[in-house]
């Protein structure tokens, strides 16, 4: 076991993916903060979290340029409720302090790589498409095609294909227009960048690809197929959008340094992701599996593992489980090479409401390293 992440990062690694087995145990985010500080000392210059990519632009503006306030960055710059986490607030504050007075090339960057979607909902694409339209100075009436935003954002629009707007004539037209705008954005890149800036061009692209991604997600919501197949496709679509975002982020960051990625294990693992939800068996390829298949050894995955947690009422693991093996070799938390974890059984003492996905052999076979936290309540803030 080691607490020095630099012992586990290959020279070829540009995307280091750190997974957490549940979103409900804050110890993983606190540990992530400690590890990111170490990685910055090794030349990493960016971090990408499982949060909406467009919203995260607000955080990056604050982190890099001091635009706005910390409170605004936390309230406006995160999706899925992640702006309420103390560890995320500490991370953003530390990044801003680190960047103060440094030249632009050396400043740390904050990215989100998720779409603003959930299994039960997805918003209207209007504001994303209109931002790109205005940047391109096009005369397009998008509002009449989008209609009321609530038609898109209501739960039934995703959960009930009959109520989805994704397969309507208006949605098809919007997808065509969005694709045409993306072509125009590239075709006119020299003049647009000269007239604005490279940063503003990338910002417009981020908005546009987010809007196009939402249109694709709503299209999948409308598919009238067997329910487990439909939901699996939605999960696959979200992770495909995540993968596109990660590859795009690396294109932006490639000349500055490597990127730490932080998300749930199910979004980062190399092996197929599985989820038993109600009476559905869901299977899809994660963003990590997609990215790794495209970039190879540039991608490295650290699987998160948890022994016990009072926060989610997770008890001590049985000694013959994977977590039990790691528990006996860990003081507070530690990193270990995945191949050194002995063969064991998958723990069965978890409940769906804990959001915890136990280690299994397939996940270990697809991981480079394991981060095991012995007791979540023993891990907290360690830097100001």
N, C-alpha and C positions, 0 to 999 in steps of 0.2 A: 504493500500500500504506500502511496505517496500523496502529498498535497501540493506538489509542484507540477502543474499541468505542462510545463515545458518539457518534461521527461517523456511526454506522450504525443508530441506534435512533430510529424515528419516534415522535412524541409520542403517536400512537394505539396504540402497542404495549404490550399488557399481558402477553403471553406471548412471550418471546424464546427461540427454540429453537436451541441450539448443538449441532450434530451432530459425531460423530467417525466416521471411515470404518472403524475397527477398534477393538475393545476392548483389543487387545494392545499398543498403543503408548501408554505412560503420559504422553507429552508433551502429549496433548490435555487430560488432567485437570489437569496443572500449569498449562497455559495458561488453562483454564477458571477456575482459582482467581484468576489475575491479573485476568481480565476481570470476574469477579464483584465483586472489590474496587472496580473502576471503576464498576460498575453500582450498587453500594450507595451510592456517592457521588452517583448520579443519582436515587436514590429507590427502587431495587429493595429489597424487604424479604423475599424468599423465593427459595429454589432448590429445584428438583424433579429428582431423579436417577432413572435407570433402575434402580430397586431396589424391592423389595417394600414396598408402602405401609404395611402394618401393622407390619412390622419397623422401618420408619423412624420410627415414633412414639417408639421408644426413643431414637433419635438426637435428635429434636426436644425430648424431655423434658430431655435433657442440655444441648442448645444453649440452650434458652430459660430453663430453671429450675435447671440445675446438678444435676439428679437423676442419681444414679449416677456412674460414672467414664468417662473417655475410653476406656479399654480395653473396658469393658462396652458402650459405645455402638458401638464398631467391631466387636466380636465378635457382638453380638446384634442390631444395628440395620441390617444390610445382608444382602441376598440375593445369589446368583450369584457369591459370592466377592469382591465389591467392597469388603468391609470390610478386606481385606488390602492394599489399595493405599495407599501412603504419601501420595499426593496427596489422597485422601479423608480420611485421618487429619488432615492439615494443615488441610484445609477445615473439618472439624468443630471442631478446636481453635481456629482463628481465629474462627469464628462464636461459640463460647462466650465467648472473650475480648472480642469486640466487644459482646456482649449484657450483660456484667457491669455492673451498676449502672444500666442504661438502663430507662426505663419500658416496660411491656409493648407498647404500640402501636409503639414504635420498634425492638423486638428483631427480629432476623433469624429466619426460620423455615426449618426443613429438612423437606422432604417426599420420599417415594418415590412414584412414580406407576405402578409396574409391579405385576403380579400375581406371585405366587410360582410361576410356571409356566416350563417350558422345553419345547422341541419334544419332548423324550423323557420328560418327567415332570411331575407336578402332585400336590400333597399332598392329604390329606384335608381336608374343610371343617369338621370337627368343632369344633376349638377356636374358630374364628371364629363359628360359629353359637351355640355355647354361651356365648360372651361376651355376644352380643346378647341371648340368652334370659335370662341372669342379670340384665342391666341392666333388661330389661323385667319382671323378676320373674314369669316365666311358668313353669308346671308342664308342661314338655315333655320327654319321654324321647327325646332325640336320639341317645343312644349306641346304642340298640338298632337304630336305622335306619342309622347310619353303620357299625356293626360294627368290624372290625379296621382301623385306619388304614392298615396295610400294603397292604390290598386296593386302596386308592386310589393310594398313592405308588409302587408298583412300576412299573418301566419298561413292562411289557407292558400295563398299564392304559391307557396313552396310545398306545403304538405298535401294539397289536393290538386292533381293534374287538371281536373275540370275547372278549377278556379284560377289556374295559372294564366298569366298574360304572356308567357314566354313564347307561345306558338302562334300568336295573333299576327295579322298582316302588319300592324304597326310595329311590333317587335322585330319582325323580319326586315322591315324597312330601316329601322334604327340600326340593326346590325350591319346592313349594307352601307349606310351612311358612315357609321363608325369605322368600318374597314376602309372606306374611301378617304376618310380624314387621316387615318394612319398612313396610307400611301402618300397623301399630300404632305404630311409632316416630314416624311423622309425625302420626298422629291424636292421639297423646298428648304431642306435643312441648311444649305449654305447661306441663303438669303435671310432665313429666319434667325439663325444664330448671329449673323452679322448685325441684324436690326435689333436683336434683344441680347441674348447671351446663351452660351452653351447650357448653363444651369437652368435657364428659363425654358429652353427647348426640352430638356430632360423632364422638367416638371410637367410640361404639357403632355409629354408622352406618358408619364406616370398616370395622370388623370385619365387620359384616353384609353390606355390599356386596362385601367380599373373599370371604366364604363363598359368596355367591350367584354371584359371578364364577367361582369354582372349579367349582361345580355346572354352570354353563353350559359351561365348558371340557371337563369330563368328558363332558358330553352330546355335544359335537362329536367327542370321541375315539371315541365308540361308533358313529358313522355309518358304515354299510357302503356306501361309495362308492369310486370309483377313487382310488388312494392319493394322487396328486398333488392331487386336488381335496380330499380329506380333510385333508391337511396344510396346504394353502392356507387352508382354513376355520379350522384351529387357529391359524395365524398371524394371520388376520383377527380371530378372537375375542380373542386376546391384545391386539392393537392397539386393538380397540374398547374393551376394559376399560381400557387405558391412557388412551384419549381421555376416557372417562367420569371417570377419576380426575383428569385435568388440568382438566376443566371444574369438577369439584367443588372442587379446590384453589383455582381462581380465585374461586369463590364465597366461599370462606373468606377469601382474601387481598385481595379486590377493594378494600376500603376502606383497606388499609394500603400498597399499592404493587405494582409489577409483579413478575413471576416469571421467573427464568432457568430454562430447562429444558435438561437435558444427557442425551443418549442417543446411540445409534448413528444414523447418517444414515437407515438404513432404517426407523427408527421415527418420524422427524421430517419426512421430505421430503414435498413436496406431490404429486409425481408418483407413479404406481403403483409399489409396491415389487416387485422381482423378485429371485429367488434360484434359482440352479441347484444343487440338492442331489441328489447321486447321479445317478439318471436322471430326476429330477423337475424340471419347470419350475414354480416356485411364484410366484404373483402375488396381491397383496392390497393394500388401502388402509392406509397407515400411520396411526398416531395423529395425526401432524401433519396429514395430508391430511384426516382426519375433523374435527379441531378447526378447521382453517382454513376448511373449508366452512361451519362453523357460526358462527364469530366474525369472519371476514373479516380486515380490516386490523389487528385487535387481535393477530393472530398474525404473527410474522416468523421466517424460517428462515435460519440460517447453516450452510452445508454445510462439513463438515470435509474437508480434502485433505492428503495427505502426499507429500512428495518421496521421501525415502529414510529407511530405518530399519535400524540394526544389530540392534535388538531383535527384529524380525520378519524379518530377512534380506531386506529390500526394497531393491533397488538403485536407482541413479539413473534417473529417468524419461527416456524418449526425448524430444528437444526438440519433436517434432511432436505430443505428447500434451497434454491439458489440464494435467496436473501439470507437464509440461516447460515449458509457457508460464509458469506461476506460479513455477516453480523459479528461472527466470532473473531474476525480479523481486522475489525475497525474500531477505533477509539471514538471519534466523533464523525468524521467523514474522510473518505479517501478514494484515490483513483487506482485502478488495477487493470492490467492487460486482460482483455476478455478471455483469451485462451487459457488463462491460469485459473479460471473459475471451474471448480470441479463439477462433474455431471451430477445432477440432482433432480428433484421433482419441482413442478410449478406449485407455488403456494395456493391454497384454496380458502384462506380465511378472509378474503376481501368481499366487499359489498359494492353494488353498482354506484351507490350515492357517494362513495369515496373517490370515484373517478380514477382508481388505481389499477394499472395494468401490470400484473406481476411479470417478472423475468421468466423466459422460457428458453429452451435450447436454440430455437430458430433465431430469436432475437440476439442471443449471445454470439451465434455463428456469424451474424451480420454486423456485429459491433467490433470496433477496434479496442475500446476501453470501456470500463464501467465506473461510474461515479456512484458510490454507495454512501448514503447518509444513515447512520446508526439510529439516531433519535432526532426527529425534526425539531423538537422543542429545545434541543441543546445547541442549535445553530441559529445565529442572528447576525446583526450588523457588526462589522469589524473595522470599518473605516468611515470617516466623517464626510 
